[in-house]
Amino acid sequence: MSTIGNSMNIFWQESPIGKLERQKLLNQKGCVVWITGLSGSGKSTLACSLSNELYARGKLSYILDGDNLRHGLNKDLGFKAEDRTENIRRVGEVAKLFADAGLICIASLISPYRKDRDACRAMLPDSNFIEASLFLNGSHLDYVFMNMPLALCEERDPKGLYKLARAGKIKGFTGIDDPYDLPLNCEIEINQKDGVCPMPSAMAGEVVTYLEDKGYLQD
Protein backbone atom coordinates (compact mmCIF):
# COMPACT_ATOMS: atom_id res chain seq x y z
CA MET A 1 0.00 0.00 0.00
CA SER A 2 1.40 3.38 -0.98
CA THR A 3 1.63 6.25 1.49
CA ILE A 4 1.92 10.00 1.10
CA GLY A 5 5.51 9.69 2.33
CA ASN A 6 6.40 7.76 -0.80
CA SER A 7 7.75 10.42 -3.15
CA MET A 8 7.03 8.22 -6.19
CA ASN A 9 3.31 8.87 -5.61
CA ILE A 10 3.52 12.65 -5.13
CA PHE A 11 3.27 14.99 -8.11
CA TRP A 12 3.88 18.73 -8.38
CA GLN A 13 0.71 20.66 -9.26
CA GLU A 14 1.44 23.57 -11.53
CA SER A 15 -0.56 26.80 -11.19
CA PRO A 16 -1.80 28.83 -14.18
CA ILE A 17 -0.49 31.96 -12.43
CA GLY A 18 3.26 31.78 -11.95
CA LYS A 19 5.94 33.67 -10.08
CA LEU A 20 6.52 36.19 -12.87
CA GLU A 21 2.83 37.10 -12.96
CA ARG A 22 2.72 37.53 -9.18
CA GLN A 23 5.85 39.68 -9.21
CA LYS A 24 4.37 41.88 -11.93
CA LEU A 25 1.20 42.32 -9.87
CA LEU A 26 3.24 43.39 -6.82
CA ASN A 27 5.85 45.36 -8.79
CA GLN A 28 8.68 43.67 -6.91
CA LYS A 29 10.73 40.48 -7.02
CA GLY A 30 10.35 37.74 -4.43
CA CYS A 31 13.40 36.95 -2.31
CA VAL A 32 14.47 35.92 1.19
CA VAL A 33 16.45 38.19 3.50
CA TRP A 34 17.82 35.79 6.12
CA ILE A 35 18.93 37.54 9.33
CA THR A 36 21.11 35.32 11.49
CA GLY A 37 23.11 35.94 14.67
CA LEU A 38 23.30 35.67 18.42
CA SER A 39 20.42 36.34 20.76
CA GLY A 40 20.33 40.08 21.48
CA SER A 41 22.33 41.04 18.39
CA GLY A 42 19.45 42.98 16.87
CA LYS A 43 17.86 40.52 14.46
CA SER A 44 14.26 41.42 15.31
CA THR A 45 15.07 45.14 15.39
CA LEU A 46 16.50 44.98 11.88
CA ALA A 47 13.64 42.78 10.64
CA CYS A 48 10.95 45.15 11.89
CA SER A 49 12.75 48.26 10.70
CA LEU A 50 13.30 46.72 7.27
CA SER A 51 9.65 45.69 7.03
CA ASN A 52 8.56 49.23 7.94
CA GLU A 53 10.87 50.77 5.35
CA LEU A 54 9.60 48.43 2.62
CA TYR A 55 5.98 49.14 3.59
CA ALA A 56 6.64 52.88 3.31
CA ARG A 57 7.86 52.25 -0.23
CA GLY A 58 4.75 50.26 -1.11
CA LYS A 59 6.54 46.90 -1.07
CA LEU A 60 5.03 43.77 0.46
CA SER A 61 7.13 41.82 2.94
CA TYR A 62 6.53 39.31 5.71
CA ILE A 63 8.65 38.51 8.77
CA LEU A 64 9.27 34.92 9.79
CA ASP A 65 10.43 35.33 13.40
CA GLY A 66 12.10 32.33 15.02
CA ASP A 67 10.36 32.71 18.39
CA ASN A 68 6.96 33.31 16.79
CA LEU A 69 7.27 30.19 14.65
CA ARG A 70 8.02 28.10 17.73
CA HIS A 71 4.54 29.02 18.99
CA GLY A 72 2.96 27.19 16.05
CA LEU A 73 4.72 25.63 13.07
CA ASN A 74 7.73 24.50 15.12
CA LYS A 75 6.21 24.13 18.58
CA ASP A 76 7.05 20.41 18.58
CA LEU A 77 10.78 21.08 18.31
CA GLY A 78 13.35 21.58 21.06
CA PHE A 79 16.89 22.94 20.88
CA LYS A 80 18.97 19.82 20.30
CA ALA A 81 21.14 19.96 17.20
CA GLU A 82 18.75 17.81 15.17
CA ASP A 83 15.76 19.90 16.28
CA ARG A 84 17.56 23.11 15.33
CA THR A 85 18.26 21.63 11.90
CA GLU A 86 14.61 20.67 11.39
CA ASN A 87 13.52 24.08 12.66
CA ILE A 88 15.62 25.84 10.03
CA ARG A 89 14.61 23.39 7.28
CA ARG A 90 10.92 24.12 7.89
CA VAL A 91 11.47 27.86 7.95
CA GLY A 92 13.49 27.62 4.75
CA GLU A 93 10.66 25.79 2.99
CA VAL A 94 8.12 28.39 4.14
CA ALA A 95 10.43 31.25 3.14
CA LYS A 96 10.80 29.65 -0.29
CA LEU A 97 7.02 29.69 -0.72
CA PHE A 98 6.80 33.35 0.28
CA ALA A 99 9.52 34.25 -2.23
CA ASP A 100 7.72 32.26 -4.91
CA ALA A 101 4.57 34.24 -4.10
CA GLY A 102 6.53 37.41 -4.94
CA LEU A 103 6.99 38.65 -1.37
CA ILE A 104 10.17 39.88 0.26
CA CYS A 105 10.42 37.35 3.07
CA ILE A 106 12.44 38.46 6.11
CA ALA A 107 13.53 35.43 8.14
CA SER A 108 14.90 36.36 11.57
CA LEU A 109 16.45 33.43 13.43
CA ILE A 110 19.63 32.57 15.32
CA SER A 111 20.19 29.71 12.84
CA PRO A 112 23.61 28.91 14.29
CA TYR A 113 24.77 26.14 11.96
CA ARG A 114 26.26 27.08 8.60
CA LYS A 115 25.19 23.82 6.97
CA ASP A 116 21.54 24.57 7.77
CA ARG A 117 21.74 28.12 6.42
CA ASP A 118 23.50 26.86 3.30
CA ALA A 119 20.76 24.26 2.83
CA CYS A 120 18.16 27.03 2.89
CA ARG A 121 20.18 29.08 0.42
CA ALA A 122 20.26 26.08 -1.90
CA MET A 123 16.45 25.91 -1.89
CA LEU A 124 16.17 29.32 -3.59
CA PRO A 125 16.60 29.62 -7.35
CA ASP A 126 18.23 32.59 -9.08
CA SER A 127 20.30 33.57 -6.03
CA ASN A 128 17.24 34.99 -4.26
CA PHE A 129 18.68 34.31 -0.79
CA ILE A 130 20.20 37.32 0.98
CA GLU A 131 21.98 36.49 4.21
CA ALA A 132 22.09 39.19 6.89
CA SER A 133 24.37 37.98 9.65
CA LEU A 134 24.56 39.47 13.16
CA PHE A 135 27.58 37.94 14.84
CA LEU A 136 30.33 38.62 17.35
CA ASN A 137 33.65 38.53 15.51
CA GLY A 138 35.04 41.00 13.01
CA SER A 139 35.79 39.61 9.58
CA HIS A 140 34.87 41.18 6.26
CA LEU A 141 32.52 38.98 4.30
CA ASP A 142 30.68 39.53 1.04
CA TYR A 143 27.03 39.55 2.26
CA VAL A 144 24.82 41.15 4.98
CA PHE A 145 26.94 40.70 8.09
CA MET A 146 25.85 42.51 11.26
CA ASN A 147 28.94 42.39 13.41
CA MET A 148 27.94 42.91 17.06
CA PRO A 149 30.21 41.88 19.99
CA LEU A 150 29.13 39.16 22.36
CA ALA A 151 29.58 41.59 25.26
CA LEU A 152 26.98 43.90 23.72
CA CYS A 153 24.53 41.04 23.21
CA GLU A 154 24.95 40.02 26.85
CA GLU A 155 24.52 43.60 28.01
CA ARG A 156 21.27 43.89 26.10
CA ASP A 157 20.02 40.39 27.04
CA PRO A 158 16.39 41.41 26.32
CA LYS A 159 15.00 38.01 27.33
CA GLY A 160 17.36 37.34 30.22
CA LEU A 161 18.69 34.25 28.48
CA TYR A 162 22.40 34.98 28.76
CA LYS A 163 22.06 35.38 32.51
CA LEU A 164 20.35 32.00 32.73
CA ALA A 165 22.94 30.40 30.44
CA ARG A 166 25.84 31.78 32.48
CA ALA A 167 24.18 30.40 35.60
CA GLY A 168 23.95 26.98 33.98
CA LYS A 169 20.16 27.03 33.92
CA ILE A 170 20.03 26.87 30.11
CA LYS A 171 22.17 24.31 28.32
CA GLY A 172 23.22 24.47 24.68
CA PHE A 173 22.85 28.25 24.43
CA THR A 174 24.37 29.69 21.26
CA GLY A 175 27.48 31.72 21.93
CA ILE A 176 27.96 30.34 25.46
CA ASP A 177 28.13 26.55 25.35
CA ASP A 178 26.89 25.90 21.82
CA PRO A 179 28.70 27.09 18.68
CA TYR A 180 27.71 29.66 16.09
CA ASP A 181 29.22 28.93 12.67
CA LEU A 182 30.55 32.08 11.05
CA PRO A 183 28.85 32.65 7.67
CA LEU A 184 31.15 32.52 4.67
CA ASN A 185 29.02 34.05 1.90
CA CYS A 186 26.65 36.71 3.23
CA GLU A 187 25.72 39.68 1.03
CA ILE A 188 25.98 42.76 3.32
CA GLU A 189 28.03 43.62 6.40
CA ILE A 190 26.70 45.98 9.07
CA ASN A 191 29.16 46.98 11.81
CA GLN A 192 29.35 49.16 14.87
CA LYS A 193 30.76 52.59 14.02
CA ASP A 194 33.35 53.71 16.59
CA GLY A 195 31.77 51.34 19.10
CA VAL A 196 28.23 52.61 18.44
CA CYS A 197 25.50 50.51 16.83
CA PRO A 198 23.86 52.06 13.76
CA MET A 199 20.30 53.26 14.17
CA PRO A 200 17.66 50.72 13.05
CA SER A 201 16.65 52.99 10.16
CA ALA A 202 20.27 53.14 8.95
CA MET A 203 20.63 49.36 9.09
CA ALA A 204 17.37 48.88 7.22
CA GLY A 205 18.41 51.52 4.71
CA GLU A 206 21.56 49.60 3.89
CA VAL A 207 19.57 46.44 3.17
CA VAL A 208 17.00 48.37 1.12
CA THR A 209 19.81 49.91 -0.94
CA TYR A 210 21.11 46.41 -1.66
CA LEU A 211 17.63 45.26 -2.71
CA GLU A 212 17.26 48.30 -4.95
CA ASP A 213 20.66 47.78 -6.58
CA LYS A 214 19.84 44.13 -7.27
CA GLY A 215 16.45 44.98 -8.79
CA TYR A 216 14.25 43.31 -6.16
CA LEU A 217 12.07 46.39 -5.64
CA GLN A 218 10.73 46.39 -9.17
CA ASP A 219 9.13 43.69 -11.27
ABEGO torsion letter per residue (X at the ends): XBBAABAAABBBBBBABBAAAAAAAAGBBBBBBBBBEBBGAGAAAAAAAAAAAAAAAGBBBBBBBAAAAAABAAAABBABAAAAAAAAAAAAAAAAAAAAAGBBBBBBBAGABAAAAAAAAAABBGGABBBBBBBABBBBBABBBBBBBAAAAAAAGAAGAAAAAAAGABBGBBGAABBBBBBAABABBBBBBGGBBBBAAAAAAAAAAAAAAAGAABX
